[in-house]
Amino acid sequence: MILVQLGQLFSTEPLPKRRTVQEWFQKAGLSPGRSRSPSMNHQRGKVAHEVWQLDAKEEIRLGDGGVSVSLSMLDEATGAVLAVALFPPV
């Protein structure tokens, strides 16, 4: 919400990234940091297709100035890319 309001007030200026604004609030004592959850004992996949990883990336800047979102699926054991989907953000 803060970035939306900044964009309205300073429409011709580049806006800071979301994480930068979060850090400003934490340094000012206005937002507590995230609590750390206990570490999990994660066993990596040993054979193909035992464990898959899904990874989403937002606000990917394209060469033509556009923005995209990606979703990828990888096999942990082999490192093979099983699928990638690119689409415009909504």
DSSP file (Angstrom, degrees, kcal/mol; ACC not computed):
  #  RESIDUE AA STRUCTURE BP1 BP2  ACC     N-H-->O    O-->H-N    N-H-->O    O-->H-N    TCO  KAPPA ALPHA  PHI   PSI    X-CA   Y-CA   Z-CA
    1    1 A M     >        0   0    0      0, 0.0     4,-2.3     0, 0.0     5,-0.2   0.000 360.0 360.0 360.0 -38.7    0.0    0.0    0.0
    2    2 A I  H  >  +     0   0    0      1,-0.2     4,-2.6     2,-0.2     5,-0.2   0.912 360.0  49.5 -65.2 -41.4    2.8    2.4    0.8
    3    3 A L  H  > S+     0   0    0      2,-0.2     4,-2.3     1,-0.2    -1,-0.2   0.864 109.1  53.2 -66.4 -34.6    4.5    1.8   -2.6
    4    4 A V  H  > S+     0   0    0      2,-0.2     4,-1.6     1,-0.2    -2,-0.2   0.936 111.4  45.6 -63.0 -45.9    1.2    2.4   -4.3
    5    5 A Q  H  X S+     0   0    0     -4,-2.3     4,-2.2     1,-0.2    -2,-0.2   0.899 112.2  50.9 -66.0 -40.2    0.8    5.7   -2.5
    6    6 A L  H  X S+     0   0    0     -4,-2.6     4,-3.0     1,-0.2    -1,-0.2   0.902 108.0  53.8 -62.0 -39.3    4.4    6.7   -3.2
    7    7 A G  H  < S+     0   0    0     -4,-2.3    -1,-0.2     1,-0.2    -2,-0.2   0.854 109.6  47.8 -62.6 -34.9    3.8    5.9   -6.9
    8    8 A Q  H >< S+     0   0    0     -4,-1.6     3,-0.5     1,-0.2    -1,-0.2   0.881 116.9  42.1 -72.6 -38.4    0.8    8.2   -6.9
    9    9 A L  H 3< S+     0   0    0     -4,-2.2    -2,-0.2     1,-0.2     2,-0.2   0.861 128.5  28.3 -76.1 -36.0    2.8   11.0   -5.2
   10   10 A F  T >< S+     0   0    0     -4,-3.0     3,-1.4    -5,-0.2    -1,-0.2  -0.503  70.6 157.0-124.6  61.4    6.0   10.6   -7.2
   11   11 A S  T <  S+     0   0    0     -3,-0.5    -1,-0.1     1,-0.3     4,-0.1   0.712  75.1  48.1 -64.6 -22.0    4.8    9.2  -10.5
   12   12 A T  T 3  S+     0   0    0     -3,-0.1    -1,-0.3     2,-0.1    -5,-0.1   0.534  99.0  81.8 -96.4  -6.0    7.9   10.4  -12.4
   13   13 A E  S <  S-     0   0    0     -3,-1.4     2,-0.2    -6,-0.1    -3,-0.1  -0.729  86.9-107.6 -99.6 146.8   10.4    9.0   -9.9
   14   14 A P        -     0   0    0      0, 0.0    -2,-0.1     0, 0.0    -1,-0.0  -0.514  38.0-131.5 -68.9 139.6   11.7    5.4   -9.7
   15   15 A L        -     0   0    0     -2,-0.2     3,-0.1     1,-0.1     2,-0.0  -0.617  17.6-109.4 -92.1 151.1   10.3    3.7   -6.7
   16   16 A P        -     0   0    0      0, 0.0    -1,-0.1     0, 0.0     2,-0.1  -0.358  43.0 -94.5 -70.6 159.8   12.4    1.7   -4.2
   17   17 A K     >  -     0   0    0      1,-0.1     4,-1.8    -2,-0.0     3,-0.3  -0.354  33.2-111.3 -70.5 156.8   12.0   -2.1   -4.1
   18   18 A R  H  > S+     0   0    0      1,-0.2     4,-2.1     2,-0.2     5,-0.1   0.890 118.1  53.1 -56.3 -43.5    9.5   -3.6   -1.6
   19   19 A R  H  > S+     0   0    0      1,-0.2     4,-2.3     2,-0.2    -1,-0.2   0.858 104.9  55.3 -64.3 -35.7   12.3   -5.2    0.4
   20   20 A T  H  > S+     0   0    0     -3,-0.3     4,-2.1     2,-0.2    -1,-0.2   0.922 108.3  47.9 -62.5 -44.6   14.1   -1.8    0.7
   21   21 A V  H  X S+     0   0    0     -4,-1.8     4,-2.1     1,-0.2    -2,-0.2   0.899 110.0  53.0 -64.0 -40.6   11.0   -0.2    2.2
   22   22 A Q  H  X S+     0   0    0     -4,-2.1     4,-2.2     1,-0.2    -1,-0.2   0.910 108.6  50.0 -60.1 -42.4   10.6   -3.2    4.6
   23   23 A E  H  X S+     0   0    0     -4,-2.3     4,-2.6     2,-0.2    -1,-0.2   0.885 107.4  54.3 -64.8 -38.4   14.2   -2.6    5.8
   24   24 A W  H  X S+     0   0    0     -4,-2.1     4,-1.7     1,-0.2    -1,-0.2   0.926 109.9  47.1 -59.5 -44.9   13.6    1.1    6.3
   25   25 A F  H  <>S+     0   0    0     -4,-2.1     5,-2.6     1,-0.2     6,-0.9   0.886 112.2  49.7 -66.0 -38.9   10.6    0.3    8.6
   26   26 A Q  H ><5S+     0   0    0     -4,-2.2     3,-1.3     4,-0.2    -2,-0.2   0.919 110.3  49.7 -66.0 -43.0   12.6   -2.3   10.5
   27   27 A K  H 3<5S+     0   0    0     -4,-2.6    -1,-0.2     1,-0.3    -2,-0.2   0.830 110.1  51.6 -64.8 -31.2   15.6    0.1   11.1
   28   28 A A  T 3<5S-     0   0    0     -4,-1.7    -1,-0.3    -5,-0.2    -2,-0.2   0.483 115.6-117.5 -82.6  -2.8   13.1    2.7   12.3
   29   29 A G  T < 5S+     0   0    0     -3,-1.3    -3,-0.2    -4,-0.3    -2,-0.1   0.681  84.3 116.7  76.2  17.6   11.6    0.3   14.8
   30   30 A L  S   <S+     0   0    0     -5,-2.6    -4,-0.2     1,-0.2    -5,-0.1   0.573  74.2  36.2 -94.3 -11.2    8.2    0.4   13.1
   31   31 A S  S    S-     0   0    0     -6,-0.9    -1,-0.2    -8,-0.1    -2,-0.2  -0.959  80.5-130.0-144.7 121.4    8.1   -3.2   12.0
   32   32 A P        -     0   0    0      0, 0.0     3,-0.1     0, 0.0    -6,-0.1  -0.396  32.5-109.1 -69.1 149.7    9.4   -6.2   13.8
   33   33 A G        -     0   0    0      1,-0.1     2,-0.1    -7,-0.1   -10,-0.0  -0.263  43.7 -85.1 -69.7 163.5   11.6   -8.6   11.9
   34   34 A R        -     0   0    0      1,-0.1     2,-0.3    -2,-0.0    -1,-0.1  -0.434  42.8-117.9 -69.5 142.8   10.4  -12.0   11.0
   35   35 A S        -     0   0    0     -2,-0.1     2,-0.5    -3,-0.1    -1,-0.1  -0.601  28.2-119.1 -79.0 144.5   10.7  -14.7   13.5
   36   36 A R        -     0   0    0     -2,-0.3     3,-0.1     3,-0.0    -1,-0.1  -0.721  23.1-142.9 -86.0 125.6   12.9  -17.6   12.5
   37   37 A S        -     0   0    0     -2,-0.5     3,-0.1     1,-0.1    -1,-0.0  -0.552  35.8 -86.4 -82.7 154.2   11.2  -20.9   12.4
   38   38 A P        -     0   0    0      0, 0.0    -1,-0.1     0, 0.0     2,-0.0  -0.284  53.0 -99.4 -60.1 144.8   13.1  -24.0   13.5
   39   39 A S        -     0   0    0     -3,-0.1     2,-0.3     1,-0.1    -3,-0.0  -0.342  35.7-133.7 -67.1 145.6   15.2  -25.5   10.7
   40   40 A M        -     0   0    0     -3,-0.1     2,-1.3    -2,-0.0    -1,-0.1  -0.755  13.3-122.1 -99.9 146.4   13.7  -28.5    9.0
   41   41 A N        -     0   0    0     -2,-0.3     2,-0.6     2,-0.0    -2,-0.0  -0.736  39.1-172.5 -85.8  93.7   15.6  -31.7    8.3
   42   42 A H        -     0   0    0     -2,-1.3     2,-0.6     0, 0.0    -2,-0.0  -0.804  12.9-153.0 -97.0 119.7   15.0  -31.8    4.5
   43   43 A Q        -     0   0    0     -2,-0.6     3,-0.1     1,-0.0     2,-0.1  -0.811  17.5-134.9 -90.2 120.7   16.2  -34.9    2.7
   44   44 A R        -     0   0    0     -2,-0.6     2,-0.1     1,-0.1    -1,-0.0  -0.392  32.6 -90.9 -71.4 152.0   17.1  -34.2   -0.9
   45   45 A G        -     0   0    0      1,-0.1    -1,-0.1     6,-0.1     3,-0.1  -0.402  34.4-169.1 -63.3 136.5   15.9  -36.5   -3.6
   46   46 A K  S    S+     0   0    0      1,-0.1     2,-0.3    -2,-0.1    -1,-0.1   0.719  70.0  36.7 -99.1 -27.9   18.3  -39.3   -4.3
   47   47 A V  S >  S-     0   0    0      1,-0.1     3,-1.8    31,-0.0     4,-0.4  -0.884 101.7 -77.3-125.8 158.1   16.7  -40.7   -7.5
   48   48 A A  T 3  S+     0   0    0     -2,-0.3    -2,-0.1     1,-0.3     4,-0.1  -0.210 113.1   9.2 -55.6 138.6   14.9  -39.0  -10.4
   49   49 A H  T 3  S+     0   0    0      2,-0.3    -1,-0.3     1,-0.1     3,-0.2   0.559  93.2 112.0  67.6  13.3   11.3  -37.9   -9.7
   50   50 A E  S <  S+     0   0    0     -3,-1.8     2,-0.4     1,-0.3    -2,-0.1   0.908  88.5  12.8 -76.2 -43.3   11.6  -38.6   -6.0
   51   51 A V  S    S-     0   0    0     -4,-0.4    25,-2.4     2,-0.0    26,-0.4  -0.996  70.1-165.5-137.3 129.8   11.4  -34.9   -5.0
   52   52 A W  E     -A   75   0A   0     -2,-0.4     2,-0.4    23,-0.2    23,-0.2  -0.847  10.0-145.4-110.5 151.1   10.4  -31.9   -7.2
   53   53 A Q  E     -A   74   0A   0     21,-2.9    21,-2.5    -2,-0.3     2,-0.4  -0.950   6.1-158.4-113.9 135.7   11.0  -28.3   -6.5
   54   54 A L  E     -A   73   0A   0     -2,-0.4     2,-0.4    19,-0.2    19,-0.2  -0.944  12.6-176.0-110.0 136.1    8.5  -25.5   -7.6
   55   55 A D  E     -A   72   0A   0     17,-2.3    17,-2.7    -2,-0.4     2,-0.4  -0.991   8.0-165.5-137.1 126.3    9.9  -22.0   -7.9
   56   56 A A  E     -A   71   0A   0     -2,-0.4     2,-0.4    15,-0.2    15,-0.2  -0.913   3.8-169.7-110.9 138.2    7.9  -18.8   -8.7
   57   57 A K  E     -A   70   0A   0     13,-2.5    13,-2.4    -2,-0.4     2,-0.3  -0.996   6.4-162.3-127.7 131.8    9.6  -15.6   -9.7
   58   58 A E  E     +     0   0A   0     -2,-0.4    11,-0.2    11,-0.2    -2,-0.0  -0.738  63.2  20.7-111.1 159.8    7.7  -12.3   -9.9
   59   59 A E  E     +     0   0A   0     -2,-0.3     2,-0.6     1,-0.2    -1,-0.2   0.884  69.3 178.0  54.1  48.3    8.5   -9.0  -11.6
   60   60 A I  E     -A   68   0A   0      8,-2.7     8,-1.8    -3,-0.3     2,-0.4  -0.728  25.6-133.8 -80.9 120.0   11.1  -10.4  -14.0
   61   61 A R  E     -A   67   0A   0     -2,-0.6     6,-0.2     6,-0.2     2,-0.2  -0.625  20.5-151.1 -78.7 128.4   12.2   -7.5  -16.2
   62   62 A L    >   -     0   0    0      4,-2.7     3,-1.9    -2,-0.4    -1,-0.0  -0.550  26.7-107.7 -96.2 163.3   12.3   -8.4  -19.9
   63   63 A G  T 3  S+     0   0    0      1,-0.3    -1,-0.1    -2,-0.2    -2,-0.0   0.781 119.0  55.1 -60.7 -28.9   14.6   -6.9  -22.6
   64   64 A D  T 3  S-     0   0    0      1,-0.0    -1,-0.3     2,-0.0     3,-0.1   0.367 123.9-101.7 -87.2   6.6   11.7   -4.9  -24.1
   65   65 A G  S <  S+     0   0    0     -3,-1.9    -2,-0.1     1,-0.3    -1,-0.0   0.329  83.6 125.8  92.7  -7.9   10.9   -3.3  -20.8
   66   66 A G        -     0   0    0     -5,-0.1    -4,-2.7     1,-0.0     2,-0.4  -0.138  55.2-124.7 -76.0 178.0    8.0   -5.5  -20.0
   67   67 A V  E     +A   61   0A   0     -6,-0.2     2,-0.3    -3,-0.1    -6,-0.2  -0.955  26.6 179.9-126.7 144.7    7.4   -7.6  -16.9
   68   68 A S  E     -A   60   0A   0     -8,-1.8    -8,-2.7    -2,-0.4     2,-0.4  -0.898  19.4-140.4-138.5 167.9    6.8  -11.3  -16.6
   69   69 A V  E     - B   0  87A   0     18,-2.4    18,-2.3    -2,-0.3     2,-0.4  -0.973  19.9-161.5-126.5 142.1    6.2  -14.0  -14.0
   70   70 A S  E     -AB  57  86A   0    -13,-2.4   -13,-2.5    -2,-0.4     2,-0.4  -0.956  13.0-168.1-129.1 149.8    7.7  -17.5  -14.1
   71   71 A L  E     -AB  56  85A   0     14,-2.2    14,-2.7    -2,-0.4     2,-0.3  -0.993  17.5-176.1-130.3 123.5    6.9  -20.8  -12.5
   72   72 A S  E     -AB  55  84A   0    -17,-2.7   -17,-2.3    -2,-0.4     2,-0.4  -0.916  15.9-155.0-125.0 150.9    9.4  -23.6  -12.9
   73   73 A M  E     -AB  54  83A   0     10,-2.7     9,-2.9    -2,-0.3    10,-1.5  -0.991  18.6-178.9-125.3 124.6    9.5  -27.2  -11.8
   74   74 A L  E     -AB  53  81A   0    -21,-2.5   -21,-2.9    -2,-0.4     2,-0.5  -0.904  28.6-124.6-124.8 149.9   12.9  -29.0  -11.2
   75   75 A D  E  >  -A   52   0A   0      5,-2.6     4,-2.2    -2,-0.3   -23,-0.2  -0.841  19.1-150.5 -91.0 125.0   13.9  -32.5  -10.3
   76   76 A E  T  4 S+     0   0    0    -25,-2.4    -1,-0.1    -2,-0.5   -24,-0.1   0.907  89.9  48.1 -63.9 -44.0   16.1  -32.3   -7.2
   77   77 A A  T  4 S+     0   0    0    -26,-0.4    -1,-0.2   -30,-0.3   -29,-0.1   0.909 126.6  23.7 -67.8 -43.2   18.2  -35.4   -7.8
   78   78 A T  T  4 S-     0   0    0    -31,-0.1    -1,-0.2     2,-0.1    -2,-0.2   0.687  92.5-131.1 -97.2 -20.6   19.1  -34.7  -11.5
   79   79 A G     <  +     0   0    0     -4,-2.2    -3,-0.1     1,-0.3     2,-0.1   0.545  52.9 155.6  77.9   7.2   18.7  -31.0  -11.6
   80   80 A A        -     0   0    0     -5,-0.2    -5,-2.6     1,-0.1     2,-0.7  -0.424  47.4-125.5 -70.8 139.5   16.6  -31.4  -14.7
   81   81 A V  E     -B   74   0A   0     -7,-0.2    -7,-0.2     1,-0.2     3,-0.1  -0.776  28.6-179.2 -82.4 116.8   14.1  -28.6  -15.6
   82   82 A L  E     -     0   0A   0     -9,-2.9     2,-0.3    -2,-0.7    -8,-0.2   0.813  61.8  -9.4 -89.4 -33.1   10.8  -30.4  -15.9
   83   83 A A  E     -B   73   0A   0    -10,-1.5   -10,-2.7     2,-0.0     2,-0.4  -0.974  51.7-166.6-163.2 149.4    8.6  -27.5  -16.9
   84   84 A V  E     -B   72   0A   0     -2,-0.3     2,-0.4   -12,-0.2   -12,-0.2  -0.989   6.3-169.6-140.5 133.5    8.6  -23.7  -17.1
   85   85 A A  E     -B   71   0A   0    -14,-2.7   -14,-2.2    -2,-0.4     2,-0.4  -0.992   2.9-170.5-124.8 127.6    5.6  -21.4  -17.5
   86   86 A L  E     +B   70   0A   0     -2,-0.4   -16,-0.2   -16,-0.2    -2,-0.0  -0.941  17.0 155.1-114.5 138.0    5.9  -17.7  -18.3
   87   87 A F  E     -B   69   0A   0    -18,-2.3   -18,-2.4    -2,-0.4    -2,-0.0  -0.988  44.7 -94.4-156.8 158.4    3.0  -15.4  -18.2
   88   88 A P        -     0   0    0      0, 0.0   -20,-0.2     0, 0.0     2,-0.0  -0.483  48.6-104.7 -74.7 146.7    2.2  -11.7  -17.6
   89   89 A P              0   0    0      0, 0.0   -22,-0.1     0, 0.0   -31,-0.0  -0.357 360.0 360.0 -68.1 151.9    1.4  -10.6  -14.1
   90   90 A V              0   0    0     -2,-0.0     0, 0.0     0, 0.0     0, 0.0   0.364 360.0 360.0-110.9 360.0   -2.3   -9.8  -13.3
